Amino acid sequence: MSNRFTRWLGRLGPTLVLLAAAVFFIAPLVSSFRVAFHKVPTVLLDRHTWFQKWSFEGVRRAFDEPNFWPTLSLSLRLALITVLITMALLVPTALFVHLRLPKARALVEFFTLLPYVVPPIALVAGIAAFYRANARWFLNTDYALAPFYVVMAMPFTYRAIDAGIKAIDVRTLVDASRSLGGSWAMTLRKAILPNMATSLLSSAFLTATVVIGEFTIASTLAKNTFATFSFEYFGRDAQGGIGLALLTLIGTTGLLGILTLLTRTKSRRAMSTTSRF
């Protein structure tokens, strides 16, 4: 009886933690959804008014704003550029560290964590002061935000890529490919990257999320991105601003779900391709 009770308590603890975490994350979302799309004040809520005056008018008004589509388009372009730069920099670096410099892994991980420690406002203030004095043309373009976003996303993206490399026997894949006469480019394209599809897509998603939601750097450099537009719109229309933020959250979460399903299919195909290779 005591053993059964102990096992029951052992299962109860994790269950309570999961329930508390679910309430902690879901309750604010439910409250935001009601505030964004329900036009009845909280003090007037009862069983009669709960199903009345629901409207998506606040979000619709955001779509009609003249700056909505230009700022969204700019943020998406910045996200794409940042993802490409991140992959071009971090994937070769992580592979080189794993294959050639395993003793330097701790040092590389330390440097990739620094952007998480340094506040964004300190980062942009220092770099902007240098470029304003020496290369003002660089800060005049909206795409000057991309290098900042690469640095900001690095603590998350590098660990996603590093975890993907650790999950596969990359040295064995490289040795097998090279022994069969495959070039480095073929080894990377046919043996390594297909097996890292999940981690690469996760890294890309994390990077895009950072870019779309980043406000401090864009505001400091006076760039009109989707995040700055959302902040300004919230100041003019609080209900519509909350609805827009909630819609952005739902969209990014849905994108993550789609990417997860795609990576499962690609991972199965990659495993079969690697076995034939």
NUVODO-233688 format. One line per 2 residues: number of its first residue (from 0); for each residue x, y, z of C-alpha. Coordinates in steps of 0.02 Angstrom, whole numbers. Layout:
N
NUM	X:Y:Z | ...
end
This chain:
277
0	0:0:0 | 141:119:43
2	230:82:-121 | 71:115:-218
4	44:278:-125 | 226:329:-158
6	207:294:-344 | 45:395:-345
8	134:541:-263 | 275:525:-388
10	152:542:-531 | 54:681:-445
12	202:799:-430 | 245:812:-616
14	60:820:-659 | 34:969:-544
16	187:1056:-616 | 121:1032:-793
18	-51:1095:-744 | 23:1248:-658
20	130:1285:-811 | -21:1265:-924
22	-124:1386:-820 | 22:1508:-813
24	36:1515:-1003 | -143:1485:-1059
26	-235:1600:-937 | -153:1761:-1005
28	-190:1705:-1183 | -374:1675:-1143
30	-383:1844:-1056 | -299:1931:-1203
32	-417:1847:-1324 | -568:1908:-1228
34	-501:2086:-1212 | -455:2092:-1397
36	-617:2027:-1471 | -750:2055:-1338
38	-825:2229:-1320 | -904:2200:-1150
40	-807:2272:-1000 | -750:2148:-870
42	-861:2222:-733 | -1015:2190:-841
44	-976:2009:-881 | -1109:1882:-835
46	-1192:1731:-913 | -1300:1844:-1023
48	-1164:1958:-1092 | -1027:1827:-1116
50	-1088:1779:-1290 | -1130:1956:-1347
52	-1031:2089:-1440 | -887:1981:-1502
54	-799:2067:-1647 | -638:2061:-1749
56	-653:2244:-1792 | -493:2293:-1699
58	-384:2175:-1801 | -475:2224:-1962
60	-434:2406:-1928 | -251:2358:-1909
62	-254:2279:-2082 | -319:2443:-2153
64	-177:2545:-2079 | -63:2615:-2216
66	95:2555:-2128 | 35:2378:-2089
68	85:2289:-2250 | 248:2386:-2282
70	313:2354:-2106 | 260:2170:-2111
72	345:2151:-2280 | 505:2231:-2213
74	507:2118:-2059 | 483:1963:-2166
76	624:2014:-2283 | 736:2049:-2133
78	690:1879:-2062 | 738:1792:-2224
80	904:1886:-2237 | 944:1854:-2055
82	908:1668:-2073 | 1021:1655:-2225
84	1164:1747:-2140 | 1142:1644:-1982
86	1149:1479:-2075 | 1298:1532:-2179
88	1395:1581:-2022 | 1344:1457:-1889
90	1324:1292:-1981 | 1505:1288:-2046
92	1568:1354:-1879 | 1477:1221:-1778
94	1533:1082:-1896 | 1714:1142:-1892
96	1713:1148:-1703 | 1642:971:-1690
98	1759:896:-1820 | 1921:994:-1799
100	1920:1092:-1635 | 1818:996:-1505
102	1921:1075:-1365 | 1862:1248:-1419
104	1678:1202:-1399 | 1664:1281:-1226
106	1744:1442:-1287 | 1629:1453:-1438
108	1477:1422:-1329 | 1534:1560:-1212
110	1550:1687:-1354 | 1381:1639:-1426
112	1303:1671:-1255 | 1370:1849:-1242
114	1227:1927:-1344 | 1106:1854:-1216
116	1201:1942:-1075 | 1227:2111:-1160
118	1066:2216:-1163 | 1006:2257:-1340
120	1006:2443:-1303 | 1191:2435:-1254
122	1231:2334:-1410 | 1144:2453:-1530
124	1208:2610:-1443 | 1390:2556:-1455
126	1383:2493:-1634 | 1276:2638:-1696
128	1398:2765:-1622 | 1540:2684:-1721
130	1447:2673:-1886 | 1374:2849:-1874
132	1551:2916:-1867 | 1630:2801:-1997
134	1496:2726:-2109 | 1334:2822:-2095
136	1274:2747:-2260 | 1263:2578:-2174
138	1135:2639:-2046 | 1033:2731:-2177
140	965:2569:-2250 | 832:2464:-2166
142	935:2307:-2196 | 1064:2370:-2071
144	955:2284:-1941 | 1001:2111:-2007
146	1176:2101:-1926 | 1103:2155:-1760
148	971:2021:-1771 | 1100:1888:-1815
150	1194:1931:-1654 | 1035:1937:-1549
152	973:1768:-1611 | 1143:1683:-1596
154	1121:1614:-1418 | 966:1519:-1475
156	1011:1474:-1653 | 1186:1408:-1616
158	1119:1290:-1483 | 985:1225:-1599
160	1115:1189:-1733 | 1236:1117:-1605
162	1102:1001:-1538 | 1065:941:-1714
164	1248:899:-1742 | 1260:808:-1575
166	1105:706:-1618 | 1191:627:-1770
168	1359:540:-1786 | 1429:676:-1895
170	1608:610:-1895 | 1552:439:-1955
172	1446:517:-2092 | 1592:624:-2150
174	1716:480:-2148 | 1596:365:-2241
176	1560:496:-2373 | 1742:541:-2397
178	1794:359:-2409 | 1667:335:-2549
180	1742:479:-2646 | 1617:613:-2600
182	1675:793:-2598 | 1648:907:-2449
184	1506:993:-2541 | 1420:827:-2580
186	1447:765:-2402 | 1368:923:-2332
188	1223:921:-2456 | 1179:736:-2455
190	1238:667:-2289 | 1244:804:-2155
192	1112:936:-2194 | 969:812:-2227
194	999:734:-2056 | 1000:908:-1977
196	836:963:-2057 | 743:973:-1892
198	875:1076:-1803 | 901:1191:-1953
200	715:1228:-1967 | 705:1255:-1779
202	851:1375:-1790 | 769:1467:-1936
204	604:1479:-1840 | 690:1548:-1685
206	782:1676:-1791 | 625:1731:-1881
208	533:1747:-1714 | 670:1858:-1644
210	666:1969:-1799 | 477:1989:-1806
212	460:2028:-1621 | 614:2137:-1593
214	574:2317:-1545 | 720:2397:-1453
216	849:2402:-1593 | 724:2449:-1728
218	654:2590:-1621 | 827:2655:-1574
220	881:2661:-1757 | 713:2737:-1808
222	665:2593:-1923 | 482:2556:-1961
224	468:2368:-1932 | 316:2266:-1888
226	361:2272:-1703 | 370:2462:-1700
228	207:2474:-1797 | 122:2357:-1673
230	181:2463:-1527 | 122:2624:-1607
232	-45:2547:-1655 | -70:2484:-1477
234	-48:2662:-1415 | -189:2720:-1531
236	-302:2568:-1517 | -269:2458:-1365
238	-399:2326:-1409 | -340:2312:-1588
240	-158:2309:-1533 | -189:2163:-1415
242	-282:2072:-1553 | -139:2102:-1674
244	-11:2036:-1549 | -119:1883:-1516
246	-139:1852:-1701 | 50:1863:-1724
248	75:1737:-1585 | -51:1617:-1660
250	29:1636:-1831 | 205:1598:-1770
252	143:1451:-1667 | 50:1382:-1818
254	208:1403:-1922 | 306:1305:-1792
256	178:1165:-1800 | 188:1158:-1990
258	378:1156:-1985 | 375:1016:-1857
260	266:909:-1970 | 375:946:-2121
262	536:904:-2029 | 468:735:-1975
264	434:690:-2156 | 602:758:-2214
266	694:667:-2074 | 621:500:-2128
268	669:534:-2309 | 842:590:-2256
270	872:430:-2158 | 825:324:-2308
272	932:431:-2424 | 1081:420:-2307
274	1066:232:-2294 | 1069:218:-2484
276	1211:343:-2497
end
